[in-house]
Amino acid sequence: MSEHPDPLRLFARQALRTALVPAWFEALDLKEGDTVVDLGCGAGYVSLRAATAVGNAGTVHAVDSNTEAVAFLEDLAKLHGLDQIRCHVQSIPELVPLSERPRGALLTMVLHHLPEPAAALAHLAEALHGAPILIAEFDATGPCRVGPGREMRVSRSGVEAAIEEAGLVAHGFQQQTEEHWFVLASAPE
Ligand SMILES: C[S@@+](CC[C@H](N)C(=O)[O-])C[C@H]1O[C@@H](n2cnc3c(N)ncnc32)[C@H](O)[C@@H]1O
């Protein structure tokens, strides 16, 4: 049996965070024609939203190590004729470098899954040619009524320390709800 949740269940869980998504795209200044990378895309709820934001002229690279979730997204993209979504089964700390710098990358509700966040971020900085990475997480001080338990969550200070250790700069922190926040990690000027 798969160690992963059923893709439909995963998609439904992702869709519960629908109200968070516009501010992520705004923080990356995502526009029509842009390329964006959805790291840890799961069953692709955010990738589908990103595909609408960048339009037919844009590109969404959707990356996850969960083969079934990526296949689910691939089917959905095909069904809706969203050719701008390119699906990749890859592990984030080993992401194959992109040929060009994208507008940005989404690393939403994923960092707490990565055992070595600073090393992963350092690799991403190179693979994405210094493009900004939007890191969204569950608040470790929140009530934990939605999302993973407190023991799974990472602290804001821990994430900011990992960003610095990776040689990046943390900025643009936003508390979105009592359970969710995000911060941008960018290459120093
Ligand atoms: C909580 S889901 C978040 C999905 C999506 N980013 C969102 O915001 O709705 C976490 C996702 O990260 C993926 N993930 C965890 N570790 C990963 C890794 N090392 N490489 C690629 N994907 C990973 C999981 O397979 C899962 O789909």
Ligand as a Chemical Component Dictionary entry (heavy atoms), coordinates in Angstrom:
data_LIG
# 
_chem_comp.id                   LIG 
_chem_comp.type                 NON-POLYMER 
_chem_comp.pdbx_formal_charge   0 
_chem_comp.three_letter_code    LIG 
# 
loop_
_chem_comp_atom.comp_id 
_chem_comp_atom.atom_id 
_chem_comp_atom.alt_atom_id 
_chem_comp_atom.type_symbol 
_chem_comp_atom.charge 
_chem_comp_atom.model_Cartn_x 
_chem_comp_atom.model_Cartn_y 
_chem_comp_atom.model_Cartn_z 
_chem_comp_atom.pdbx_ordinal 
LIG C1  C1  C 0  1.151  19.353 2.792  1  
LIG S1  S1  S 1  1.481  18.955 1.088  2  
LIG C2  C2  C 0  1.522  20.607 0.395  3  
LIG C3  C3  C 0  1.038  20.638 -1.017 4  
LIG C4  C4  C 0  1.033  22.027 -1.680 5  
LIG N1  N1  N 0  2.340  22.637 -1.721 6  
LIG C5  C5  C 0  0.048  22.988 -1.053 7  
LIG O1  O1  O 0  0.436  24.065 -0.611 8  
LIG O2  O2  O -1 -1.128 22.659 -1.037 9  
LIG C6  C6  C 0  3.223  18.546 1.104  10 
LIG C7  C7  C 0  3.728  17.989 -0.229 11 
LIG O3  O3  O 0  5.160  17.992 -0.216 12 
LIG C8  C8  C 0  5.612  16.831 -0.877 13 
LIG N2  N2  N 0  7.003  16.547 -0.462 14 
LIG C9  C9  C 0  7.467  16.254 0.769  15 
LIG N3  N3  N 0  8.792  16.052 0.739  16 
LIG C10 C10 C 0  9.182  16.199 -0.555 17 
LIG C11 C11 C 0  10.433 16.102 -1.233 18 
LIG N4  N4  N 0  11.568 15.806 -0.576 19 
LIG N5  N5  N 0  10.474 16.307 -2.566 20 
LIG C12 C12 C 0  9.331  16.585 -3.258 21 
LIG N6  N6  N 0  8.106  16.703 -2.669 22 
LIG C13 C13 C 0  8.039  16.504 -1.332 23 
LIG C14 C14 C 0  4.634  15.753 -0.429 24 
LIG O4  O4  O 0  4.655  14.632 -1.305 25 
LIG C15 C15 C 0  3.313  16.532 -0.472 26 
LIG O5  O5  O 0  2.683  16.422 -1.724 27 
# 
loop_
_chem_comp_bond.comp_id 
_chem_comp_bond.atom_id_1 
_chem_comp_bond.atom_id_2 
_chem_comp_bond.value_order 
_chem_comp_bond.pdbx_ordinal 
LIG C1  S1  SING 1  
LIG S1  C2  SING 2  
LIG S1  C6  SING 3  
LIG C2  C3  SING 4  
LIG C3  C4  SING 5  
LIG C4  N1  SING 6  
LIG C4  C5  SING 7  
LIG C5  O1  DOUB 8  
LIG C5  O2  SING 9  
LIG C6  C7  SING 10 
LIG C7  O3  SING 11 
LIG C7  C15 SING 12 
LIG O3  C8  SING 13 
LIG C8  N2  SING 14 
LIG C8  C14 SING 15 
LIG N2  C9  SING 16 
LIG N2  C13 SING 17 
LIG C9  N3  DOUB 18 
LIG N3  C10 SING 19 
LIG C10 C11 SING 20 
LIG C10 C13 DOUB 21 
LIG C11 N4  SING 22 
LIG C11 N5  DOUB 23 
LIG N5  C12 SING 24 
LIG C12 N6  DOUB 25 
LIG N6  C13 SING 26 
LIG C14 O4  SING 27 
LIG C14 C15 SING 28 
LIG C15 O5  SING 29 
# 
